[in-house]
Amino acid sequence: MKQAQFFIVFCIALLCTACLQEDDTATPFFYNAVAIEEVIIPDQFNPGKTYDIEVTYFRPTTCHSFSGIEYNGFRNERTIVIINVVIDNQNEPCEELERTDLRKESLSFTAGNEDSYIFKFWQNRNEQGEDQYLTIEVPVIEEEQTTSGLTNEAFNRN
């Protein structure tokens, strides 16, 4: 009887391991932060209101595609990074792209009750490997204090 149980357990284990095969056809990829070139953001916020913040970047190579926006917040500071997925396909090498085609993405931001928000838009690393940011502080003003005709300010890294 014990031999029959052992044989059944052995067969089940063999079937399970036979199904676990490596997938050699999977395309390798990785994620890469891409420098933000330009930002369009309101010059002031009202508490409780939602605003669109537009960021633009250049696609570095033909292997880069937009993956998402990394958004981290702590107290009144917000850090924003564009993330691209990079397909590492050895059969088709990546081609460098000219810096002529700006890609646009946007994110929604709802202002709270802070006095202001400090936005840090990732732009790259310097020679020492330290992250560099375009930093913009936007005040939060009660609606009765706002000026008529809320304007957007465009900032670029140059």
C-alpha positions as CSV (number, residue, x, y, z in Angstrom):
1,M,0.0,0.0,0.0
2,K,2.8,2.4,0.9
3,Q,4.4,1.7,-2.5
4,A,1.2,2.6,-4.3
5,Q,1.0,5.9,-2.4
6,F,4.6,6.7,-3.1
7,F,4.1,5.9,-6.8
8,I,1.0,8.2,-7.0
9,V,2.9,11.1,-5.2
10,F,5.9,10.5,-7.5
11,C,3.6,10.7,-10.6
12,I,1.9,13.9,-9.4
13,A,5.3,15.5,-8.7
14,L,6.6,14.5,-12.1
15,L,3.5,15.9,-13.8
16,C,3.8,19.2,-11.9
17,T,7.5,19.7,-12.7
18,A,7.0,18.7,-16.4
19,C,4.6,21.7,-16.7
20,L,7.2,24.2,-15.3
21,Q,9.2,24.9,-18.4
22,E,11.3,28.0,-19.0
23,D,9.9,30.4,-21.6
24,D,12.9,31.2,-23.8
25,T,10.7,33.2,-26.2
26,A,9.9,36.0,-23.7
27,T,11.2,39.4,-24.8
28,P,13.5,41.0,-22.2
29,F,12.6,44.5,-21.1
30,F,13.4,47.0,-18.4
31,Y,12.1,50.3,-17.1
32,N,13.9,53.6,-17.5
33,A,13.3,57.1,-16.2
34,V,13.2,59.7,-19.0
35,A,14.0,63.4,-18.5
36,I,11.1,65.8,-18.3
37,E,11.7,68.7,-20.8
38,E,8.7,70.9,-20.2
39,V,5.9,71.4,-17.7
40,I,2.5,73.2,-18.0
41,I,1.1,73.8,-14.6
42,P,-1.4,76.4,-13.1
43,D,0.2,79.3,-11.3
44,Q,-2.1,78.7,-8.3
45,F,-4.5,76.1,-6.9
46,N,-7.8,76.3,-5.1
47,P,-8.3,73.8,-2.2
48,G,-10.4,70.8,-3.3
49,K,-10.1,71.5,-7.0
50,T,-8.6,69.1,-9.5
51,Y,-6.0,70.3,-12.1
52,D,-4.3,68.7,-15.1
53,I,-0.5,69.0,-15.1
54,E,1.1,68.4,-18.5
55,V,4.6,67.1,-18.8
56,T,6.6,66.6,-22.0
57,Y,9.7,64.5,-22.8
58,F,11.6,63.2,-25.8
59,R,11.5,59.4,-26.6
60,P,15.2,58.5,-26.6
61,T,15.2,55.4,-28.9
62,T,12.8,53.3,-31.0
63,C,12.8,50.7,-28.1
64,H,11.4,53.2,-25.6
65,S,7.6,53.4,-25.0
66,F,5.6,55.3,-22.3
67,S,4.9,53.1,-19.3
68,G,3.6,55.5,-16.7
69,I,4.2,58.4,-14.4
70,E,5.9,57.7,-11.0
71,Y,4.3,60.1,-8.5
72,N,5.4,60.3,-4.9
73,G,4.1,62.7,-2.3
74,F,5.2,63.6,1.2
75,R,3.7,66.5,3.0
76,N,3.5,69.3,0.5
77,E,6.2,68.0,-1.8
78,R,5.5,66.0,-5.0
79,T,8.1,64.2,-7.1
80,I,7.2,63.3,-10.7
81,V,9.1,61.0,-13.0
82,I,8.3,59.8,-16.5
83,I,8.9,56.0,-16.8
84,N,9.4,54.3,-20.2
85,V,9.6,50.5,-20.8
86,V,12.6,49.6,-23.0
87,I,12.3,46.5,-25.1
88,D,15.7,44.8,-25.2
89,N,15.3,42.9,-28.5
90,Q,18.7,41.7,-29.9
91,N,17.1,40.9,-33.3
92,E,16.2,44.5,-33.9
93,P,18.7,46.9,-32.3
94,C,17.4,50.2,-30.9
95,E,17.8,53.3,-33.0
96,E,18.6,56.7,-31.4
97,L,15.8,59.2,-32.2
98,E,16.4,62.9,-32.9
99,R,15.2,65.3,-30.2
100,T,12.4,66.8,-32.3
101,D,9.3,64.9,-31.3
102,L,8.1,65.9,-27.8
103,R,5.8,63.4,-26.2
104,K,3.0,64.7,-23.9
105,E,1.5,63.1,-20.9
106,S,-0.7,64.5,-18.1
107,L,-1.6,63.7,-14.6
108,S,-4.5,65.0,-12.4
109,F,-3.7,66.7,-9.1
110,T,-6.3,67.6,-6.5
111,A,-5.2,70.4,-4.2
112,G,-5.6,70.0,-0.5
113,N,-5.3,72.4,2.4
114,E,-1.6,73.0,2.2
115,D,-0.3,76.6,1.8
116,S,1.6,75.6,-1.3
117,Y,2.8,72.5,-3.1
118,I,6.4,72.0,-4.3
119,F,6.6,69.9,-7.5
120,K,9.9,68.3,-8.4
121,F,10.0,67.1,-12.0
122,W,12.9,64.7,-12.7
123,Q,15.3,65.9,-15.4
124,N,18.3,63.6,-15.2
125,R,21.4,62.9,-13.2
126,N,24.4,65.1,-13.0
127,E,28.1,63.9,-13.4
128,Q,28.1,62.9,-9.7
129,G,25.0,60.7,-10.2
130,E,22.7,63.0,-8.2
131,D,19.1,63.4,-9.4
132,Q,18.3,66.8,-10.9
133,Y,14.8,68.3,-10.8
134,L,12.9,71.2,-12.2
135,T,11.3,72.6,-9.0
136,I,8.1,74.6,-9.1
137,E,6.2,75.9,-6.1
138,V,2.5,76.5,-6.6
139,P,0.5,78.4,-3.9
140,V,-2.9,77.3,-2.7
141,I,-5.3,80.2,-2.5
142,E,-8.9,80.3,-1.3
143,E,-11.3,80.9,-4.2
144,E,-12.3,84.4,-3.1
145,Q,-8.6,85.4,-3.1
146,T,-7.9,84.2,-6.6
147,T,-7.4,86.5,-9.5
148,S,-9.8,86.3,-12.4
149,G,-8.7,84.2,-15.3
150,L,-6.4,81.4,-13.9
151,T,-3.4,81.1,-16.2
152,N,-1.1,78.2,-16.9
153,E,2.6,78.7,-16.8
154,A,4.9,76.8,-19.1
155,F,8.4,75.9,-17.7
156,N,11.1,74.2,-19.7
157,R,14.5,73.0,-18.7
158,N,16.5,75.4,-20.9
